[in-house]
């Protein structure tokens, strides 16, 4: 493989980034779960209030072979932290060191932004990823369960209307 370059992602990269996100969803057996669009990613990554950043790994011959997408989060116990949302290397380029280089870039970003913690998730059946994280000395915490509400659940959830109005959100009636 030719020389791998790691660089901060640009808006022009989003088409390939989205392809890699879909590739990851297929690998994780959930391709129908990707509802994020290029327009969403342009707005959320390059609009007036960007909420994520990313690094790409590329070669001159093959283009972008991997991404590491992250965002700033906050821990009430630790303070500023970086959350690594996705680390994706296209299947043909796995095992070449690209994942480690992308992870290094995110660690460097955490240091640059004075983050006190770097967090991410890995599926309990993804043995190659688990092995990678163990080899770099990461803590994989089995005690925490992940919670989330889907878009449909968010809409169906009954909020106290006084609370919704107090935070300046639109009141949605769920009758």
C-alpha positions in Angstrom: 0.0 0.0 0.0 1.3 3.5 -0.8 1.8 6.2 1.7 -1.2 6.9 4.0 -2.0 10.5 4.7 -4.1 11.5 7.7 -5.7 14.9 7.5 -8.7 16.9 8.9 -11.8 16.2 6.8 -13.2 18.8 4.4 -16.7 19.4 3.1 -15.7 17.9 -0.2 -15.0 14.6 1.5 -18.6 14.1 2.8 -19.7 11.9 -0.1 -17.0 9.3 0.6 -17.5 9.7 4.4 -21.2 8.9 3.9 -20.3 5.8 1.8 -18.0 4.6 4.6 -20.8 5.1 7.2 -23.1 3.0 5.1 -20.3 0.3 4.8 -20.0 0.3 8.6 -23.8 -0.1 9.0 -23.7 -3.0 6.6 -20.9 -4.6 8.6 -22.8 -4.0 11.8 -25.9 -5.6 10.3 -28.0 -2.5 10.4 -27.9 -0.8 6.9 -31.5 0.4 7.2 -30.6 2.4 10.3 -28.6 5.0 8.3 -31.0 7.9 7.8 -28.4 10.6 7.9 -28.0 12.5 4.6 -25.3 14.4 2.9 -27.4 17.6 3.5 -27.6 16.8 7.2 -23.8 16.2 7.3 -23.1 19.5 5.4 -25.3 21.4 7.9 -24.0 19.7 11.0 -20.3 19.6 10.1 -19.9 22.7 8.0 -22.8 25.0 8.7 -22.8 28.0 11.1 -22.7 25.8 14.2 -20.7 22.7 13.4 -21.2 19.9 15.8 -18.8 17.3 14.6 -15.4 17.0 13.0 -13.5 14.1 11.3 -10.2 12.9 10.0 -9.7 11.0 6.8 -7.0 8.5 5.9 -6.2 8.4 2.2 -3.6 7.4 -0.4 -2.9 9.3 -3.6 -3.9 6.2 -5.6 -7.0 5.0 -3.7 -8.4 8.1 -2.1 -10.2 7.9 1.2 -9.9 4.5 2.9 -11.0 5.4 6.4 -12.5 8.0 8.7 -12.7 8.9 12.4 -15.7 11.1 13.2 -15.8 12.8 16.6 -17.6 15.5 18.6 -17.1 17.3 21.8 -19.2 16.1 24.8 -19.2 16.9 28.4 -18.8 14.8 31.5 -20.2 16.2 34.7 -17.5 14.3 36.6 -14.5 15.0 34.2 -15.4 18.0 32.1 -14.7 18.4 28.4 -14.4 15.1 26.5 -14.2 13.9 23.0 -16.5 11.2 21.8 -15.3 9.1 18.9 -18.6 8.3 17.1 -17.1 6.1 14.3 -13.8 4.8 13.3 -14.2 3.1 9.9 -11.6 1.6 7.6 -12.9 0.1 4.4 -12.7 -3.7 4.5 -10.0 -4.0 1.9 -7.6 -1.8 3.9 -8.1 -3.3 7.3 -5.0 -4.6 9.0 -2.7 -2.0 7.3 -2.4 0.4 10.3 -4.9 2.9 9.1 -7.2 2.4 12.1 -4.3 3.1 14.5 -3.3 6.3 12.6 -6.9 7.6 12.7 -7.1 6.7 16.4 -3.9 8.6 16.9 -5.4 11.6 15.2 -8.4 11.6 17.5 -6.1 11.3 20.6 -4.1 14.3 19.3 -7.3 16.2 18.8 -8.4 15.4 22.4 -5.1 16.7 23.6 -5.3 19.8 21.4 -8.7 20.6 22.8 -7.7 19.9 26.4 -10.2 17.0 26.7 -10.1 15.1 30.0 -11.5 11.9 28.4 -11.9 10.1 25.1 -14.9 7.9 24.8 -16.4 5.5 22.2 -18.5 2.4 21.9 -17.8 -0.9 20.4 -20.3 -3.7 19.7 -19.8 -6.7 22.0 -19.5 -9.1 19.0 -17.0 -7.0 17.1 -14.0 -9.0 18.0 -11.5 -7.3 15.6 -12.4 -3.9 17.0 -12.3 -5.2 20.6 -8.9 -6.7 20.0 -7.6 -3.4 18.5 -8.8 -1.4 21.5 -7.3 -4.0 23.9 -4.0 -3.9 22.1 -3.7 -0.1 22.5 -4.5 -0.4 26.2 -8.0 1.0 26.3 -10.5 0.4 29.0 -13.6 -1.4 27.8 -16.2 -0.9 30.5 -18.8 -3.7 30.8 -20.8 -2.0 33.5 -22.5 0.8 31.5 -25.6 0.2 29.4 -26.3 2.5 26.5 -29.7 4.3 26.4 -31.3 6.1 23.6 -34.6 7.2 22.1 -35.2 6.9 18.4 -36.7 9.7 16.3 -40.1 8.1 16.6 -39.7 7.6 20.4 -38.7 11.2 20.8 -41.9 12.3 19.0 -44.1 9.9 21.0 -42.6 10.8 24.4 -44.9 12.9 26.5 -43.1 16.0 27.8 -44.5 18.3 30.5 -45.7 21.2 28.4 -44.6 23.8 31.1 -41.1 22.4 30.9 -41.1 22.4 27.1 -42.2 26.1 27.1 -39.6 26.9 29.8 -36.8 25.7 27.5 -38.2 27.5 24.5 -39.1 24.5 22.5 -42.3 24.0 20.5 -45.0 22.2 22.4 -46.1 19.1 20.5 -49.4 17.5 21.7 -49.3 13.8 21.8 -52.9 12.9 22.3 
